[in-house]
Amino acid sequence: LVFTEEDKYGLYSNLLFKYFLAEGVVCGHDLFVASAKEHPDNILKELPAPLLDETCGKELGDEAAAAKSEEFQDSMKIAWRYQNLPKVETSPTTFTKFGHYYDVSKKMSPELLQSIKWHSFYPHEELSSQPEMKACNMNGVYARLLQSLQRIISQGGFDGSDPQKKPKNVLRIGVQSLGSLVWGDDVCCTDTPEDIHSLTKFLYVLRGLLRKSLSACIITVPAHLIQNKAIMERVTNLSDVVVGLESFIGSERETNPLYKDYHGLVHVHQIPRLNSLMCDVSDTKDLAFRLKRKLFTIERLHLPPDLSDTVSRASKQDLAGSAKLLSSGCGAMAMGKKHLDF
Amino acid sequence: QGKFTLLRDTRTDGSFLVHHFLSFYLRAGCKVCFVALLQSFSHYNIVAQKLGVNLTAAKERGQLVFLEGLKSCLDLLFGEEEEEQPGQPSPLQFLSGSTSDLRALFEFVRVSLTPSDSDSWKGPVLLVDDLSVLLSLGATPVAVLDFIHYCRVSVCCQLEGNVVVLVHSSEASEDEENELVVNSLCHHSDLILWAEGLATGFCKDVHGQMKIIKRVSLQQVGEQDLVQVYQYKIQDRNVTFFARGLSAAVL
């Protein structure tokens, strides 16, 4: 269960969401898309087109040395691999073997989309009948989503309940902007929502459904709107992977010279510890993302070299402060510069 | 015998302790009732195999009673009417909102651990992973504490068994209900194993710090609790402990 905290304007988390779905299309998985803001059909029409191997190798090959793009692969693994993660590969030559790369400026062709089976859930279109699910005091929309999901899983044979069904396939589930007002949940509006347990109950049942079937799920949530922090803690507990996207738009970091190459930061709050005592922790915890014309990449955060002698004291302090901020999250990595002010 | 052990984690994942206790008690020949609320059976099974215990075999010979919370919840919500046996409500009955207490869960535990005539296991053990999830599912803190209290009376006192419970906590936590439960449990525990992430942040060689608190003050008036602190590193098949600052990477 991949839980993504949306960035403030939702731009980048939408992109990540579409990547997840696009990968599903290219791998031939079935898709289930649930969204309350945008109709799922529209989302599916806007998936990025996959990059063909020849062009991909060349483009990324240029940047491999400079940008350490093997980290890109590492983060994509964290984002949607459900089983144990294989070790991080450091050699750039092997990175085209895993996953696919997408061209953000082009849309995926409809023929490719038609080759897979997809289902959608758009709350405003669903019948407003009472859910068949036994009453459990959950938000009605959530209940209907779970019911719809359960129906698809059992009908599609993803839970192995019917041995005669066709060969096992994976179901990729994407739920967008969960918890926001459009889902009928007021957890984002007030400190004391009406039903404080709706979201967590929904996640628990979803987790049960995922564990019991061959599926992987990504959820995006506008976490910056949720005022009750207790809920965020509980939600983190209930998810396997928690990734937060923080974009620099509109914040003071946009103009900070530290971050001039990047559009935002990626915070990995939790990685899964499934089927083993330990988890696969990568070396670095400071990741940043940037959106170029064609590619969305996630890289290890590099501080730019401090070359100028005339940098004023104020901005030097600023850099030191930001460098400290970087490390204090959950890493004590001595990346970049240490300002020893004696 | 008759001890209540609290496993607590802060800023890190203390589930390795749960795996340890599970395999420890099974190897010792105790009858174990495991309430696993957060992970599936196969997860525990795979880890237990690495630790040398076969959960499926233990289940078959009746030594292990496993409540898979996720599956039980799905059965409750999506199951058909005919499958429900009258007189045997689902242990997670409180989810459906008909009752607000965890009585059904307690009944399940009590029934599983009450020794039958054919049983020859040494002392019963109740293992819970993890208690904080019950709060997320809508149980009130009072209901959770009542449940633990009933379990202690029945398992520790009447059956002379042990209870081991995992909770999550954090100093800067805003989850007041959770903190209430954790603090209350701390006061009643005989032994507290507290796994914390390092204050200095993430480190590859030292995964965390473990505080072992023996609540001697509960037994003898005027005695201080014994506190020991170690650091640990988790490996694939076991966990190595060492004194603070003396990890293998440093020496």
Interface residues (C-beta under 8 A of the other chain):
Chain A: M133 K134 A135 C136 N137 L146 Q147 Q150 H197 T200 K201 L203 Y204 V205 R207 G208 L209 R211 K212 N228 K229 A230 E233 R234 N237 L238 R273 L274 N275 S276 L277 M278 C279 V281 D283 K285 S327 S328 G329 C330 G331 A332 M333
Chain B: D13 S15 F16 H19 L38 Q39 S40 S42 H43 I46 V47 K50 L70 K71 C73 L74 L76 L77 F78 G79 L95 S96 G97 S132 V133 L135 S136 L137 G138 H168 S170 S173 E174 D175 E176 E177 N178 G197 T200 G201 F202 C203 K204 H207 I234 Q235 D236 R237 N238 V239
